[in-house]
Amino acid sequence: MIRPCIIVMGVSGCGKSRIGAALAKGLVLRFLDGDSLHPPSNIAKMSRGEALNDADRAPWLDAVGAALGTQADVIACSALKRAYRDRIRAQAPNTVFVHLAGTRAVLATRVASRPGHFMPPALLDSQLATLERLQPDEAAIVVDLAQTPAQIVRQIITTGRFGTA
């Protein structure tokens, strides 16, 4: 079986890391939290409550694309814009994007329940404004995050035909 390249994407607080780790475990694949690939300048900027711009994100997205398939098979990465996903796909063309989608209210509750995380709740609206929906020509799965983590992982595995959990 060819190892899939999967990006679990969405705005801050949607559960990318938790779902990505559970998905990788269920599929017996390697997981990496894309936040670990941010340069220190990005972490510092977000910690100050400042949104990243495209120039800030470029080296991070390149690192995510380079890590996909080499260091990890499943990576949690916001991948909010089509251009960001295209940049990742330039290095890992067979990437499938799994978008954890939810309402602002659910997301705000989740973000607020993560004390000490470098991404403050104040940046949620900027992330929602930046988010570009997946297009029909993108290999992708959209999952409603209002389900339990086990249901989400099961839906991803079933829908993506990655195997059985």
Residue pairs with C-beta under 8 A, 6 or more apart in sequence:
1 163
3 29
3 69
3 73
4 27
4 29
4 73
4 94
4 96
4 160
4 162
5 68
5 69
5 73
5 92
5 94
5 95
5 96
6 20
6 23
6 29
6 73
6 74
6 75
6 95
6 96
6 97
6 98
6 160
6 162
7 34
7 64
7 68
7 74
7 75
7 76
7 77
7 79
7 85
7 88
7 95
7 96
7 97
7 98
8 16
8 19
8 20
8 23
8 74
8 75
8 76
8 77
8 98
8 100
9 16
9 76
9 77
9 78
9 79
9 80
9 85
9 97
9 98
9 99
9 100
10 16
10 78
10 99
10 100
10 101
10 102
10 131
10 145
11 78
11 80
11 107
11 124
11 127
11 128
11 131
12 78
12 107
12 111
12 119
12 123
12 124
12 127
13 107
13 108
13 110
13 111
13 114
13 119
13 121
13 124
14 100
14 101
14 102
14 107
14 110
14 145
15 100
15 110
15 145
15 149
15 152
16 33
16 34
16 76
16 77
16 78
16 100
17 33
17 35
17 76
18 149
19 76
19 98
19 100
19 145
19 149
19 152
19 153
19 156
20 31
20 33
20 74
20 75
20 76
21 31
21 33
21 74
21 76
22 149
22 150
22 153
23 29
23 31
23 74
23 98
23 153
23 156
23 157
24 30
24 31
24 72
24 73
24 74
25 31
26 153
26 157
26 165
27 73
27 74
27 157
27 162
27 163
27 165
29 72
29 73
29 74
30 71
30 72
30 73
30 74
31 72
31 73
31 74
31 75
31 76
32 67
32 71
32 72
32 74
32 75
32 76
33 75
33 76
34 60
34 64
34 67
34 75
34 76
34 77
34 78
35 76
35 118
37 60
37 63
37 64
37 67
38 60
39 59
39 60
41 56
42 52
42 56
42 57
42 60
43 118
45 52
45 56
46 52
46 118
46 119
46 120
46 123
47 118
47 120
49 120
49 122
49 123
51 123
51 126
51 127
51 130
54 83
57 84
58 87
61 77
61 84
61 87
61 88
62 87
62 91
64 75
64 77
64 88
65 87
65 88
65 89
65 90
65 91
65 92
66 91
67 75
68 75
68 88
68 91
68 92
68 95
69 92
77 88
78 84
78 127
79 85
79 88
79 97
80 127
80 130
80 131
80 132
81 130
81 131
81 132
82 132
82 135
82 138
85 95
85 97
85 134
85 138
88 95
89 95
94 139
95 139
96 139
96 140
96 141
96 160
97 134
97 138
97 139
97 140
97 141
98 140
98 141
98 143
98 156
98 160
99 134
99 140
99 141
99 142
99 143
100 143
100 145
100 152
101 142
101 143
101 144
101 145
102 144
102 145
102 146
103 146
104 124
104 125
104 128
106 145
106 146
107 124
107 128
108 121
108 124
111 119
111 121
111 124
112 121
134 140
134 142
141 155
141 156
141 159
141 160
143 152
143 155
143 156
143 159
145 152
147 155
153 165
154 165
156 162
157 163
157 164
157 165
